Structure formats: C-alpha cells, structure tokens
C-alpha cells in the first residue's frame, strides 16, 4: 500500500521522508521544511524524476502536530496519484499491534548508489505515549549494524509513513538520535487531522 506513496523530501531542516496522501499532496514533518510557503525538493525513489513543492500547511516543529503538507508544483508524477489514503487509529490497548514503517534511513544508503528504501516491521503498545499523543514503534526485526557514533542509523525517515492492516495509521516525526534499537516515535493521524487548516487542504 505504501510503496507507491513514498516520497523523499529535502527542505531547510534537512532530508526526510514524505507520503502522498492525495493527488499532488505530500505529508512530511514540519521540522523538515522551513514553514508555510517554503519551497522543498521532492523525489520518488527508483523513478528518477524530481519535483518541487510548496508548503501549504505547517504544524509545530517537535510538537504533537509536527507535520506539514506540501503541494507538488508543476506536472504531477505519472501513476503516483493513488487517491486519498484511508486514515485509521488504534481502538484497543492490546499490546503488540503490528505496524509497518517505510523510509529512506541512513543505514541502507551507500555512496554512489541510488537512494534506497527500507521497510521496517514494528510493534506498538497503544497505551505507551498516549498522554502526549505519541506511540512508540519497537523494531521487531534484527537491528542493523551501525558504527557512526555521531549520527543515527534511522536518520532520514522523518515523517516515514506507517500502516496497520489496510489503513494509513501515522507518521514518524522523530527517530532516535544514536541508538539502532531505540523505538521510533509515531504520531497518529488525529494529531493533525483535527486541525481545520490541515483538513481543508
């Protein structure tokens, strides 16, 4: 479900990941872009076609609504507009809810090669982080080898889309700074969809 919606985003806050949530509309993290009205670079892995985009809505960087909507400017991507996503949220506190997270993390990038995609399998205990509107995604697969103490292996997948079943269930605004075993932070959709400015874009 997510592969065709995955988008790379390069903004004033650095590289990140985005997700096509509607025709010509990309969701990414607010701290990746410079604010509403800013221009960013967009690309789709393996498609070799770059686009520019304009930030039409921007939440609060590092806040519970750390998200931004980017409108693709110029011609759209062929076959990329898969229509609106199906939003979903957990309606249970039962632990070990399975989630998939897609992104473009540092750990799989190699100099001189195309930007690579990484698909993570995680588990979420819905009660953890619920006071501040966050979930923690514990990585269930074997962690990657990472020796760079100055950076994070997960750097790059900020705003990486996640799904639970057939529904798009959130995005990852922040990733661990150094640990390859620490859980992702994941924001459920209601954190920004309740904002009128977001919903009307």
N, C-alpha and C positions, 0 to 999 in steps of 0.2 A: 504494500500500500504506500509506503513512504518513499521508496527509491525514486520514483518519478517526480516527487515533490521536493527532493533535496536540492538546496541551493547554497553555494559559497558566497559569503558576504565580506567585503573589505571596506571598512569605514574608518573614521578618525580614531576610534578606540581599538583598532587592530582587526585581525581576521576573525571571522566567526562563521556560524552555520545558520542557514535560514530554511524555511519551509514554505512552499507555495500553498496558501490557504484559500485561494480563489483566483479567478482569471487575472493574471498580471499583478498579483498581490502577494508579497513575501513577508512572513513574520520572522523577526530576528530579535536580538537583545538590544535594549535601549543603550547599554553602555558600549556597544559596538559602533553605534552611529553617533553623530555629533549633536543630534537634536532635530526637531521638526524642521523640514525644509532643506536639510542637508542632502548632499549627493553621495551615493555609495556605488561601488562596483559590484556587480553580480555575475556569477558564472555557475553553470551546471556541470558537475563532474562528468567526464567522458564525452561531452557534447562539443567542447571546443568553441563555444560561442559566448562571448562576454556581452553584458548589457550594463547600462547604468540605471540607477533607480533614485527616486526622490522619497525621503521620509515624510509620510503624510500624517503620521501619528507617532508620538513618542511618550512612553511611560517614564517611570522614575528609575534611573540607573541604580542598581544594587537594591532596589525596593522590591516589594512583593509584586509590583506590576512592571518588572524590568523587562519590557518588551517594546518593540517598535514595528510599525507597518511600513513597508516600502513598496511604492508603486513603480513597476517596471516602466521605464520610459523608452520610446522608440518601438520598433516592431517586437512582437512577442516571440516567445520560443515555440517552435513547431512541436506540437504534441505535448507541451508542458502544462497547458491549462486543463487540468483534470476536473475542474469544477470545485465547488466548496467542499471543505472537509466535514466529516461527521465528528462533532465535539462530544467528548464524554468525560465522566468523572467517576471516581470510586463511590459506591453507595454501601460499602461494607468496611468494617475494621478488621476483617480477617487478614492475617499476615501472609506474606509471601505471594503477593499478587504479581504475576509475570508482566514485564514491560520490555519493549524493545526500544533502543535508542540508536539513532543513526547520526553520524557526524563525520568530521574531517580532522581527527585529532593528530597531534604532532607525532605520536608513537608509530604511526604507519606511513609517515611521509619520508621519502628518500630523495636526496639531491639529484636533479637531472631527470626525474620521472614525473609523470602526470600526478596531480593531486589525487590521493587515494581516499576511498570511503571505508568506514569501519562500522560494522553493525554489532552492537552490544546487547547482550541479554542481561536483564537486571530483575531484582525483586524489590517490591515496595511493601512496607508495612504502613498502611494508610494513616494510622494514628500518629506516627512519628512526624514531628514538624508541623502538625495541623494548626497549632496556635498561631504561627506566623505565616500560614498559607503556603508551606513548602512540603514536599515529600523528599525522602532520601532514597535514591536508587542504589542499592547494593549490587555491585557487579558479581554475577554468578559464574562467569567463565574464568579460566585461569588468567591472572593478571599478566600484562606484558612486561618484558624486561625493560627497565629504564634506568640509565646511569647518570643523566644530567641533573645534578642537584639544584640547579638554578631555575629550572622550568618544570612544568607539569606535562606528563605524557598525554593528558587529556586536553591540553591547550588547543583551541581551535573549534571544539564542538559547542561553543556557547550558542544557545538557542537551538541546539540539536533537537529535532522533533522526536517525540516518543509516542508509542501506540500501545494500547491494551486491547487485544482482540481486533475488531474491525473499526474501532474508534480512535481518533487522534486525541490523546489524553494529556498532553502537556509539552513543555519545552524545558531545556536545561539552561538557565541564565548564567549559572556559575559552575565551575568544575574545581576539583581540589588543586591547590597550588603545586604540591610536590608529590603527594602520595599516589601510587598507582592502585592502591587497594581501598582508598577512602571513597565513600559514596558520593554520587552526584547529587546536587540539589536540583529538584524538579518542581516547576510551578504548574499547578492545574489550570485549565482554561478559565474558570470563573474569576481568577485574579484580575484578568484584563477585560473579559467579555462583559462584565457588569459596568464597565466604563462606557458611557454613552458615545463619546468621541471615537472609541475603538469600534463599537458595534455599527456605527453609521458609515464607516469607511468601506 
